[in-house]
């Protein structure tokens, strides 16, 4: 069976302990001793280290969180995002169960609550505006804050994905 797999040239999973690779069987030799004892040698060519690839996904997701928070800063209308950015950039922020992950998710929840409060204030300011200038200013704040909220919500989703 192993020689057939070698001959097929298919990429195959090679898994043991905490190792996980995608490999090609480069060489296979067997020495038939008896029906229940066939010593063999197998050589594999590693195509991909799947564990390292999974770690790269975590790094990419964490980078996406930081990019979203940086974009949200452009629209935040006075909301301080520096704590959320710092927390998302710490070691372990993309790994569920770590202190870094807990700090990052906590800061994002807190930041999201601040943004929601700012949105409610801007909506109230539009309703109570004394003139068109005040209403326009409040509408601008509302639009910018809603845009920031979109980036923050996406950062939260990316962080949740990174932690799984």
CORRATA-V699760 format. One line per field, one symbol per residue. burial: # if it has 24 or more other C-alpha atoms within 12 Angstrom, else .. Layout:
burial: ???
This chain:
burial: ...........#.#......#.####.................#.............##.#############.###.###.########.####....######.###.##.###.##..##.##...........##.################.######.
